[in-house]
Amino acid sequence: MTEIAKDETTGRWTVTTLTDKSGKPIMKSVSGMDIDRNYAKLVDMFMDGAIAMGTVDYKTRVEEGVSFATKEELRAEGVLDALDRYEHGNLSKADLKELVRAELGDASAFTPEQFDDLFNKGFSHIQLTQKDDKAETRQNFRRLVRNYASAAYLDKKNDRERLAYLIARQMEVYADHIKASLLKDLDAKASRCVQMLKMAYPDWNVKVAKAKDAIATTIERLVKAAYPDKIKPENQRDVNMARKYLKHIQFNGTFFTERLEYDIGHRAAGGYEVNLHTQMNALLSLVKKFTNVTAKEYMTRIGA
């Protein structure tokens, strides 16, 4: 794990590597979200000439209690243990609510009463995954994560962060804040989608900038059509149709390329690859419908 920052006072760049108590670097799989966080900073650092001139400060910082979930190990026991500690007062629920606020796309969209009501609902929903049979508990927890989480779940550094994330995602779905969820970080979302497109079609040359713009525009127009600020009776049919289209490329506000089963660093395989191609083809059809940009304008077969 690495953090990159620039001191605006001195103008110097700092690269900080997180380590455990023994001094070993904390490791995790690289995600699309990691790339988004660091890529622009790396470019700026390079353009400033910091790397060439050797003016980058390299540091380490001990970070305790870091543990990452994986697709195979979602850390159900750890998250549920944290939930029990909040429930019984060993940890402060007020602190958990602040973690949840930080995870919400727009916490100000919730009234205090609505926030507390939905927070309690999400908290209780996670509690219901617990059964006497540990295998059943893990299965229930995995189902909940698949229904509400995106790949961002794998970037959370500890069980408390994972718990807060799951509660926040449920709150957004309960409040029907699908619009806010899908439009959040839209530029980064479109960039990751293009990378997934390149992996899904390795025999095709993808014009990244053109594809990214077309995909971002499509998502924005489709989401706003599906969730307008006000629905007029004469527009209800169009709204229903737009929401039907959305179901092909998102689930509970999670864009399909952000789903846990996919990995921006590896090509999908087996049934996942079939599903990815199905949803990708649906997206490309929607790009044409909402932007009038055809696939051949941003994709060409290699060697053709």
Secondary structure, 3 states (H helix, E strand, C coil): CEEEEECCCCCCEEEEEEECCCCCECCCCCCHHHHHHHHHHHHHHHHCCHHHHCCCEEEEEECCCCCCCCCCCCCHHHHHHHHHHHHCCCCCHHHHHHHHHHHCCCHHHCCHHHHHHHHHHHHHHHHCCCCCCHHHHHHHHHHHHHHHCCHHHHHCCCHHHHHHHHHHHHHHHHCCCHHHHHHCCHHHHHHHHHHHHHHHCCCEEECHHHHHHHHHHHHHHHHHHHCCCCCCHHHHHHHHHHHHHHHCCEECCEEHHHCCCCECCECCCHHHHHHHHHHHHHHHHHHHHHHCCCHHHCEEECCC
